[in-house]
Amino acid sequence: MAKRIKKINPPRKVMAAHAAAKPMKKDYSEDSDKDNLTGWRARVHEIVYEADTPAGKAFDVTLVFAIIASVLVLMLESVRPIEAAWHWQLKTLEWMFTFFFTAEYLLRLYSVTRPLKYATSFFGIVDLVAVLPTWVSFFFPGSQYLLSVRVLRLLRIFRILKLANYLSQAEILKRALANSRRKIIVFLLTVMTLVVIIGTIVYVVEGEENGFTSIPTGVYWAIVTLTTVGYGDISPKTPLGQALASVVMIMGYGIIAVPTGIVTAELTQDQGSPKPVSTQSCRACSAEGHDVDAKYCKYCGDEL
């Protein structure tokens, strides 16, 4: 009778070791279409995105002056006597700025390997909004009211924070605001609850005959009084209402100081010397704010 041989399975650890030793198939799906910037694209990227080169600094300074000048033109256009006297001159300047900002936006798309990443970023959307109203009003004459949106160009002035002298300080302020956001949210919720209660009380005390026709009107008065703005368009007339107003005014001084103290405390805790931040921009997604010794983008992982 033949002797039955029992099959012995290898230990699990050995099987795991063999599995780990097998060569894994590398996925090149992300790198296969990666377009390394060379030639003119690399040069344009250096000028448009980098602030640590003479050309990049000159471009940023020119951009800031153009933004300020374009907003001044927008403000002058809203003054009717000036607009009537200098109509064509102001229009010419506006179109010059529009062509400049449009060319800059297209260059930014051209000089990154992932244009969609830049186009959907915060500054990408701001850059588009900076030029879109003028072009829309040109092709659709009935949409001139959109031209006022051009004032959002002022947001682009924050690009000057790319300069090394400002970037590390901006990071400290951003970190302090981020660390104190929960405290500020709790504080704001408390204030909102307080003004609703005060607004309801003053509505009951004063009544419609003294101008407090509804609870929302009372809440509006509470906000104006608590923030020490004091428009004076509506005010309590009864002694009890005036006493309540006095208490709210005194509370206002303390409430204004609270968020300032919260942020100041976070800034004080961050007393160490600011960590240097590189002005280098990612060539793929145009993200900024990397460490000086960073080799890869902390947002998309692309090599810097």
C-alpha positions, 0 to 999 in steps of 0.5 A: 500500500502506497504511503500517502505523502502529506502536503506541507504548506510553507509558513505564512511569514515565508509566503509574505516575504516571497510576495514582498520580494516580487517586483511590483509593477510601477504605475506611470499613469501620473508621470507619463503625461508630465510635461517638464518645463523647458525653454520659453515655458521655464523662462516665463514661469520664472518671471511670472511666478518666482519673486527671488529673481530680478525679472520676477521682482520687476514683474511683481512690482509692475503688476502691483502698480497696474492693479492700483492704477486700474482700480483708480481708473474704475473709481474715476469712471464712477464720478460722472463729471470726470467720466463725461470729460475724460470718457475716451481716455479712461476707456483706453486705459481700461482696455490697456489694463484688460489686455495686460491682465489677460496676457498675464493670465494666459501666461500663467496658464501656459507656464505651468504643467497643470493649467487646470490646477491653477485655474481652479485655485484662489488666485486663478479665479481672482485673475479670471475675474479681473479680466472677465467683466470687461470682455463680457461687457464688450460682447454683451452690451447690456451687462455694463453693471458687471464692470463694478466687479473689477474692483476685485482686482485689489485682491491680486495685490496680495501677490506682493506677499510672495516677496521674501521680506513679507512671506514669513510674516504672513505665515505667522499671521495665518497660523495665528488666525488658524489656531484661534479660529475655534475660539473666535467661532465660539465668541461669534456664536455667543455674540449672535445669541446675545444680540438676539436676546437683547433685541427681543427684550428691547422690542418688548420694552419699547414696542412699536410706538417707539420705532421697534416694529419687530424683533429683527429691528430690535436685533439690528439696534442691538448690533449697532449699539453693541458694536458702538457704531450708533447710527441714531436712526432708532433709539429707546425712548423709555427709561428702562430701554435707555438703561438697557442701552447703557448696559449694552454700550458698556458691554460693547467695549469689552466685546470688541477687545475679545477677538483682538486678545485671542489673536494676540495671544496666539501671536505671542505664543509664536515668538520664535524667529519666523521659519524662512519660507521660499518664494519658489512656486510649484511648476505644476499647480503654482502653489507657494509657501514652501520651506526653503529646503523643500524638494517637492510641492506639499500640495500636489507632490510635484518636484520643485 
